[in-house]
Amino acid sequence: MSAYLATDAPVTDTPRPNVIWFFGDQHRAQATGYSGDPNLHTPSLDRLAATGLEVTQAVGGCPLCCPFRGSLLSGRYPHEAVPGHEVPLPEGMTTVAGPFNEAGYRTAYLGKWHLDGGGRREGRQKGRLALGTVTSERRGGFEHWLGFENNESQYETWLHGHDETGEPVDHFRLPGYGTDAITDLAIDYIGRRGTVGGDGDPFFLAVSVQSPHDPYIAPRQWMGRHTPGGVTLRPNVPDIPRVVRQARTELAGYYAMIENLDHNLGRLRDALDQAGLADHTHLVFFSDHGDMHGSHGMFRKTNPYEESLRVPCVIGGCRDRYDGRPSQLDAPLNHVDYAPTSLGLCGIEPPEWMAGFNYAPFRLNDKPFPEPPDSAFCQLVKATGHRDSTDRPWRAVVTRDGWKYACLERQPWLLFDLNEDPCEQANLAHNKRFAAERRRLHDRLAQWIAETGDDFALPTL
């Protein structure tokens, strides 16, 4: 038996469960139908949330592509894995693919990688960012890998990598829109694994798409559903003409991309049905971080405000196997938690080097439930130079009881009671009335920094 398999796992005739990650880029938690966004129609995601486990407080603990992805795959915090933009995953660092491989799972990664700065530079040398190459030893140990380092053109998506036998696959251009085409590849992979005409082997499949990252463009049928003038803005978008104009224009395309992403989620679920895998495949939908779209006068990411930090997260699939299971989880699932949770869904013991929490019992209805973390530790380790956002390192703590506290180096910065102020319009960080609450959260943030071996310089209160 593999060292990664839980020794007390029962022996049954039931097929070992599969896990699929289906995740986008810059999809904020507020932008779903089930969360009440009036601009959106997301039936596939809404159904997944209604029948699965909706994680209502999920965060992208470092709201920036590369650091989040490094933590997602390694189960380590950004300062231990990928601390900044275009910083590669450390040479030889084991990813979640390792324990799955050891447990006899087939492992595959399809789509955006963004964990190899060298591939990006090589692509630039060729004059085509889309043609950057990630070498075989830097593909995270996945048995099958077809991806791209980074690309900002949905209609010019080039993949490369290796097939399931390890044979190299040269760069090839996907037909049509990137999110559609990558979903096609995932559907093909599911078909080959299926119990109906497939090999039936258990698998872990990561499907990483660019949507709804800028540039905000989708196929015509989706773009035609939204116009700038018809967009309803969040209450915390200031009434400044240039901000409103940019927010409306970009959100029209953003919402079109999300509805296309939702359509592809539905296609993926149909493929599981057709392959005979729907009853024993966990489908985890999430994003790496959000997008400000004018809230607080900001755009894009890299800050701890709700629109940047919060992400949609639903653990669904497996139809209704687990009668009486929870439908919502109000704990702050973070980037380091996806890997141990996904292993736990398959009865595989998460390795000790993963820093995250295993939330699988809440999905499996495995009582008594463990006590989840009281908070999530969030970081921007290295400033990025992104415009219209925060260009300084910070640390933050988001609590289960609805508070958020963030510090710049040696300086208290933000304090919000999200229970009464979900749009973060009243910063309490320098309000003496809330000095005791600030102290409580400051001490918890200091504890996180000490426990994780971070070296951030907190202020003295």
BELLIN-V153701 format. One line per field, one symbol per residue. phi: phi as a letter, one per 40 degrees, with the letter a starting at -180 (. if undefined). A space follows every 50 residues. Layout:
# BELLIN-V153701
phi=???
This chain:
# BELLIN-V153701
phi=.ccccccccccbccdcccbbcbbbbgcccccacccgcccbbbcccccccc bbbcccbcbcdbcadcddcccdccgbcdcbbbcacgccdddgccbdcdcc dccgccbabbhcbfbadcccccccccgbdcccbbcdcbbggccbabaaca abbcbabbbaiacccgccbcdacccgcdcccccdcccccdcccccbgbcg ccabbbbbbcccccccabddcccccbbdcccccccccccbdccccccccc cdcdccccccccdcdcccccccdccgbccbbcbbbaacabacfgdfgbbg agbccdccccbcabbbgffbcbcgccbbbcbccbdccccccccccbgbcc ccccccbccddcccfcccccccdcabcbabcbcbgccfacbacababbbc cgbbbbbccgadbbabcccbbccfbbcbcbbcdbcccccdcccccccdcc ccgcbcccccc
